[in-house]
Amino acid sequence: MSAISFPEPAVAVEVSEHAQPRPRRWYRQPSLASGAILLAIIVFAAVAAPLLTPYNPIKQNLSGNASLLGPSAHHLLGTDQLGRDTFTRLLYGLRMDLRIAFIAVLAPFCIGVVLGSIAGYFGGWVDSVLMRLVDIVVAFPFYVLIIALVFVLGPGQRSIYIAITLVGWVSYARIIRGEVLVAKRQEYVLAARSAGLSAVRIMARHLLPNVITQAIIYAMSDIVQDILAIVALGYFGLGVQPPTADLGSMINDGQNFLTTHWQLTTFPGLAVVVVGLSLSLIGDGLADLIRPGQS
Amino acid sequence: MLDVRDLHVRIAARHGIVRAVDGVSLQVASGEALGLVGESGSGKSMTLRAILGVLPHEAKVTAGQIVLDGVDLVPLSNSDLNRIRGPKMSMIFQEPMSALNPVMRVGNQIAEGPIVHLGYNRARAAERALELMRRVGIPDPEQRFRAFPHEFSGGMRQRVMIAIALSCDPEIILCDEPTTALDVTIQDQILRLLARLCAESGVSLIFVTHDLPVVAQICQRVAVMYGGQLVETGQVRDVLLDPRHPYTLGLVRSAPDVEYVRHSLVPIPGSPPSLVTPPSGCRFHPRCKFAEEDCRVQPTPLRELPGGRATACLHYERCEEAVAADRIGP
């Protein structure tokens, strides 16, 4: 027997559940998971609208007592003053507004990312010119500028896309410029330059993947902003033109019946809130997932 | 093959103009490894970056020539230089973690050079990357091709850097303290690898370091920099064992591990000179125990000595005496 003895540990060491390292998975992020589920339900409802409801969102029914019905088994949210099913119009309105918002966010995203990368990477007068341009756009409130631009360009979807692109790119350009300013000081950029890679290649292949996440996170809240702008434009009659279903015009139409038929305005409004909530949750969750230890 | 003549690099800083490199001349022959040693801030890294043409915005080559294969690189445009960086010269950095792109698979990072410079298609470049990974001793290259830098250990990352540097078969590789960030055993592996690759492919090296034993292990010739100037050049054995400049002597004495008999580590007193207002005469004179009146006033260009070496010291015989005294012992 050896002269040295080691004392037995009095209590067996228990490895607690929490001590185990766990891989970070997106579904363990409560805000991301709940936001994603919520958005999935909304998008499904919007995309599958023709399957979920038997009614036509545009076709009016002015016969007898078909208009301004209360909620019932046939008409979940009742009908509006032109006898159209409110629930059907809500789904088709969501479908229209979501589609416009998701498409509208693409152009400003791309333009902003490209111009922001150029400004941040090259600096100098290019940067000064671009950033003064950004300052000019930022000086106006977002919604005021959008509404003014659509007013000038004339109502309709095309004008919405143009207005959102003209106003929206500045935020992406600012974010990406800031990120590139930091990232270009990293040694891997010097290494890429030392390897004889062109500026375009360094920006596209080396910097972009390192800086794009911030722009993607911002895009989530930007879509919310765009939806609100689209709804606001619809409300003012500058957006999607009747009879096409749109949440903004629905809110406006229902306004006259607010005291008697509150569901006509309330549910389109609630739909906007829920969409905004789901996208904000996703944005927050993504930010937490990408930036560990800051939640 | 590479011939740097009287290179001057100046940096515009808030407190004045920094003479980061002040009249440096270097020659590197084909297949030769040249060590460039000196303290931090002596202008070693700036010299390398000037050769590659990747100086920071504030810095500029104000005079001198950098001749590679008969072509002066200094007046070339960035796009012309991009045809030389990669296929003719490449660089290995000190910190492989920060010099590799964190979000790009290592295989793609190695394959990028051949795609851009050699016109390879993706499949052929990937094959080239696998071959290079094998050559630099990365086990399981097929598996590791799709890995990201953070999944590698420090030594393996430096092997990846070496593979990138070799990817377009350059004639010269500039190494900026490639082993400083590694632990000693890995350092030795990487040095052996570099030495073997150089011998195999006949590529030249400029090896910047402040680590004298590393120079002794890998280089044939060494150039010692102080305050933006060269103070001594020559064969590694000559310079490290029998220095002819008090600064080199100080470096050798303050290094813990050279085949050099001495009794204790002796630090060099004082601190490196300001490169905005450098000392007159010899830049080392305020810290030099052999300094005389003429060191303060006379400029000290490199002077040829017998045996293919050169020194900037006016009183280099004093070093010889000091070395001889050291050898005899107390």
Interface residues (C-beta under 8 A of the other chain):
Chain A: G123 Q186 E187 Y188 L190 A191 A192 R193 S194 A195 G196 L197 S198 R201 R205 H206 P209 N210
Chain B: L52 V54 H57 S79 L81 N82 R83 I84 R85 G86 P87 S90 M91 F93 E95 S98 A99 L100 N101 P102 V103 M104 E112 G113 V116 H117 M161 I164
